[in-house]
Amino acid sequence: MLPFIGYGLALISLVLVFRDFHLRRTIREFSNVSWKWVFLGMFFDVLSYFFQGVRWKLLLTPFGRVRLIRSTRAIFAGLFANLVFPLRPGEVLRSFLLSSWEEISWGRVLGSVGVERLIDLVVATATLAVASLFVELPARFRSAADLLGVAALILLAIVVGIILYLEFKLAGNPNYFGDKPAGKHHPHLPNRWMRALIGLHTMGTAPSFYPAVLASLMLPGCQMFALWCMMKAYGIQLPFLAAVVVLLVINIGISLPNAPANVGSYQFFCVLGLSVFPVERSTAAGFSIFAFLALTLPIAFMGFGALLRSGLSLRTLREQIMQLAQKRAAPAACP
């Protein structure tokens, strides 16, 4: 059901974007792009995923030695899966690959991906709050920013509360943080949930967590600079803060169920973000296509290379994703 929702949203988004699309004007704008800015933007976009690999390595440091080349390769393989299949199965796939390569339990690796998403939400909320001090946002954007901020604060409070609870209430038991079944110490929660909470506590209190947060700031920073370079290449003369706002709108939008490669949703939310600034809708529609192609093609090539290095083909990739989806759903079906 969810894939059909994603495809439906993509179709509606494309219809809305192409309603203001003028082919001749877009061809003229494409022919006038500055390629030095295009290649610079591509470089920084690829670099952002290197910082994601650094962050992932640091988050998993308490559980074992993770090689940077493997964490980065798994990320690019997952990105390629997201380009080919709907609903972002690459997050699960990259967790499986790194788990098998570094012999860390799949649950811990998948849990670290959840911590990544929480950090990204907090960083995005803080960045949007700072940007709103310098950019006059429409009322609908301010309302969305307020809701995002409240959601981020609630989730952050829950996570901090869990970490403090485990730190102060349960740290007195030296065996609690070992490999013994957690259910023996806290019978009210299933073993898998206690292992997940303990893993969260371990990541959140490890010394490597703070460098991981720093790497989290570099990740969106590179992507913002990459999008700003694409604006410069396309002839859209806006300040860097404009790229910050547009990227945040895009990232929030593509977090919804979507089609492969975020087709449709990327273009729609790119145009929506540019509507805050004095950019004609036809130019914004053309830029949304240009930026999508310029920033997606390098990831597609590098992701396909990472996929081949992992020993998977497109056919085995599809089979593996289906097996992982079933494996992920199996615990939820258990009483």
N, C-alpha and C positions, 0 to 999 in steps of 0.2 A: 504493500500500500504506500509506504513512504517514498519509494522510487518514483511512483506516479505523481505524488505530490511535488517532488522535486522537479520532474520534467514539466509539470503543469505551470509551476512558478517561473521556470526558465522561459517557457513559451510566452507567458503573459508579459514578462519583463522585456523580452526582445521586441514584442509588438509595441510596447510603450516607448522603447528607445528608438526604434526605426520609424516611429511616427514623425520624429523631428529630424530624420536623416536625409541629407541631400548628397547624392552620389557624386555629382560633378565637383561640388565644393570639397568633399572629402578627398577625392582623388588629387585635387590641387594641393590640399593641405598635406597629404601623404608625400607628394613629390617634393615638398619644400622642407621636410624634416632635416634637422641637423644630426648627422650620424655620430658625431663625436659625443653628443649628449646621450644618444641612444645606447652606445656601447658602455658609457660610464654608468648609466642607469642599470643596464644588465649586470655589470660587474658588482655593483652594490647590492642588487637583489640576490644574486647568488651568494655573496658574502654574508648576507643575513642568515642564511641557512647553515653556514659554517658556525656562526655564533650560537645557533640553536643546537648544533651538535656539541659545542662546548658546554652549554647549559645542561643538556641531557646527561653528558658524561659526569658533570659535577653533582647533579641530583642523585645519580646512581652510585657515586663513590662509596657511600657507607655499606653497600651490598657487595662490592667487588670491583676489581680493576676493569675499567671500560676503556677501550682504545678509541681515540678521537676519530680515526679514519673509519672505524666500524659504526660508531654512532652517526656520523655524517652520512655514510653510505646508506644506512638504514633509513635515514630521513629522506634522502633523495628517492630511494625506492618507494617509500610511502607516498611521496609527492606524485610520482608517476602513476601509482595506483589511483590516487585521487583524480588524476587527469582522465583516466580511462573508465572508471566506475563511479556511479553516483553515491552520495551519502558518506563520503570521506572514509572508505575502508582502509586507507593508508595508515591511519593512526594505529589500528589493530595490527596491520601487517608489519609495520616497522617495529612494534613491540615484540612481535613473534620472532622477527629476524635477529634483533639484538639479544633477545633472551637465549636463542639457540647458539649464537656466536660466542657470547660471554658467559654462558652457563649461570645466568641469574634467573630466578623464577619469573615466569610470565606475568604473574599477578603483580609482583613488585615493579616490573618494567611498565606494565600498563598503568599502575598507580602513579608512576612518575609522570606519565603523559597527562593524567588528571591534574597533578600539581602544576605542570606547565600551563595548562589552560587557566587555572586559577591565577597564576602570576600574570599571565597575559591580560586577563580581565582587569586586575588591579592596575597594571601599568597603563592599559588603554583608558581606564576611567580617570586616573590621575592626569594623563596627558591631555585628555579632552577638557578637563577642568582648567588646566593651565592655558590651553589654547583659547578657551572661551573668554579669558581675561583680555585677550588682545584682538579677537575676532568677534564681530557682532553676529551672533547666530540667530536664525529665525526661532520663533516660539516653539515650533514643533521639534526642533533640534534640541532646544534647552530642556524641554519636557523629557525627551528620550535620554538625554544626558543625566537628568536627575534620577530617572528610573534605573539607569545603568549603575549610577553611583550607589543607590540604595541596595541594589542586588549584590554589588561587589562588597559592600560593607557587611551585609548579612552573611554572605559566604565566608568572608575573611574572619568574621567574629566566630562563626561555627568552627572553622579550622583551628584558630588560635585556642578556642575553648577546649577542643579535643586534645591538642598538644599539651596544654597546661594541666588538663585532667590526668593524662597519662604520666606527665612529668612529676606532679606533686602527690597524687593519690596512689599510684601504682609502682613508682620507682623504688619503693622500699622492698619490693620482692625481687631479689636478684635473678630469679629464674623466669620472671615474667617476660623479659625481653629476649629470652633465648629462643630455641627452636621447639620447645615443648608446645603441645596443643594449647592454644589460648583458652579454649572453652573450659579447661580444668580450673582456671583461675577466675573466670568471669562467665558463669554458666548462662547468664541471661542473653549473651550474644553468640551467634554462630562463630565457629572457628575461623572461617574465611573472613568475616567482618573484623574480628579482633586482629587477625594478621594484617589486614589492610590498615587498620588504625595504628598499629605498632609501626608499620612501614612508613606511614605518614609522619609519625612522631620522630622516627629515625632520620628521615630526610630533613624535617623542619628544624631539628636541633643539631645537625651535623655542621662542623665548621665550613664545609664545602657549599652550604646552602647560600651563604652571602655572596661569594663569587658568582654563583648561579643566578642570583637576582641581578647582579651587575651585567652579566651576559644577556639577561632578559631585556635590559635597557638598550643594549647595542642592536638587538635583533630588529625591533620596530624602527630604531633610528636609521638603520641602513635601508629599510624598506621605504621609509618616508623620503630619504634622500634620493632613492631610485625613482620614486614616482615624481618627485620634483624635477629630476633630470628629464624624465619623459615629457613633462609639461614644457620645459625649456626647449626640448627638441621639436615639439609640435607647434611652438610659437605662442603658447599660453603664458603670458608674462604675469605670473602671480608670485607673491612671497612664499617663503618656505613654509610658513604656518598654514597656508592654504593646502599644501600637500599633506600636512599633518591631519587637517580636518577631513580631507577627502579620503585618505587612507583609513582613518578610523571609521568613517561611514561605510566604506567598502568592507572592512573586516567584520564589522557588526552584521552587515547584511548577508555576507556569504557564510555566516555561522548557521543560518537556517538550512533546512533540507534543500538540497540543490542538485542540479544535473552534473554530469562529469565536467571537470575543469571549471566549475562555477560559471558555465556559460549562461548568459542571460542575467543572472543575479549580479555578476561583476559589472556588466555594462549598466544595468539599471542603477545600482548604488553609486557607481562612479559619476553618472550624470546627476544623480540626486545630490551628491556631495558638491559637485561643481555649481549646482544651482544656488549655493550660498553666495557665490562670487559673480562678478559681472562677466560671465561667459555665455555666449549664445548657445542655445540648446543644440543647434546643428553642429557647432564646433565641439560641444561636449559629447555628443553622440559619436562623432568621428574619433575623438580622442579616446573614448572608452574602448573602442575596437582596436585602435593603434596600441594603447598601453597594454591591453590584454594580450595581444599577439607578441609584442616585444618582450614582455616579462614572462610569458608562458613558454615560448620556444626554447630558451636556454635551459629551463627547468625540465622540459620534456626530454631534451637530448641527454642531460646529465642524469636524469632519473632513469632513462632507459639503459644507460651505461651501468648505473648502480644495480639495476635489476639483473642485468646479464652477469655482473660480478657476483651477485648473490646466488647464482645458479638456477634462477627461475626464468621461465619463458612466459609469454602472454597466456598460454593455455594453463600452465601450472599455476600461474598467478591467480587466475580466476578460480581454479579448484581450491587453492590454498585459502583464498578469501572466504569462500563458501564454508570450508571446514572451520575456519576461525570464528565465523559468525555463529555457526551451530555450537561451537565450544563455549562461546561467550554467553549464548542464550541458555545453555544447559543448566548452569547453577541456579539461574533465576527461576527455572521451572521446578526445581526441587522444593519439597515442603520444608 
